[in-house]
């Protein structure tokens, strides 16, 4: 197993799939490819799951596990975010590759404005994208930048811990849900009492966590969190939708005042077939943007502000960044069209109008 995993990582795999009745598979440059010819038996898959599960208590209850998350490391190769699940009554394992080296904003070729966002004293920063879009790497790169340039206490609450950060200029406390704290919401509330300057959250999935994240930003902390949303406008709508109806008006006000930035991204295959690159749209919360956020009828206008702020603020829309990637030959026209169809659906008239404005 370890030889297969090592070979997959050397080929640039982002994920590995291990399933009873199937061969080893890996996602390489966005495509799921077979690594072996021999199919795994249920007993072999169960044995691999036991090897990856990292506590004796969890191993003892393996027959009762249905959906289980943990992390696992392989010396000299990397760390992995592991999900053990059941399908057709047998085990399946999906492993996300996490390199030992913490990525940087430069190495990921992310917009320079993310450095300014990371250096903010306070506010809510949302990093969004669908599953597998590289959110964790972007958040890690921002934390790494803070760790190199600031003198702060950073508290992360993750499920599970992915990138391991060393204390450089900052002191970094990394807590894992289920091991160091009971839940993301409980860990977040506790973190606000632990003298943090920066709080970093894994993917926020419920209204309680989102509300506490906003409170953290309101009380003078920089809160960096991720959401599984496709674009900036969708992110705003998702956050507002989590608010109770009777509190939605004041909730919009709180969100608009606490927001520092939204970074949405998707990974696109490069023309040279040697990897993928992030297409990114960035919203920075200016006074004009805050006014749009307070008014539900003006949410789509933020796209215009992203487009117009590119030179002065470093903001950009998906359309602008994708056009740049095509112009420089990094991605193809076909890839660009597919990316924009997913990120900015043209079936919505409001978004279509905003898209035309941004393109102009």
Secondary structure, DSSP 4 states (H G I P E B T S, - for coil): -HHHHHHHHHTTEEEEEEEBTS--EEEETTEEEE--SSPBPHHHHHHHHHHH---HHHHHTGGG-SEEEEEEEETTTEEEEEEEEEETTEEEEEEEEE-SSPP-TTTTT--THHHHHHT-SSEEEEEE-STTSSHHHHHHHHHHHHHHH---EEEEEESS--SPPP-SSSEEEEEEBTTTBS-HHHHHHHHTTTT-SEEEEEE--SHHHHHHHHHHHHTT-EEEEEE--SSHHHHHHHHHHTS-GGGHHHHHHHHHHHEEEEEEEEEEE-TTSS-EEEEEEEEE--HHHHHHHHSGGGGGGHHHHHHHTHHHH--B-HHHHHHHHHHTTSS-HHHHHHHHHHHS-TTSHHHHHHHHHHH-
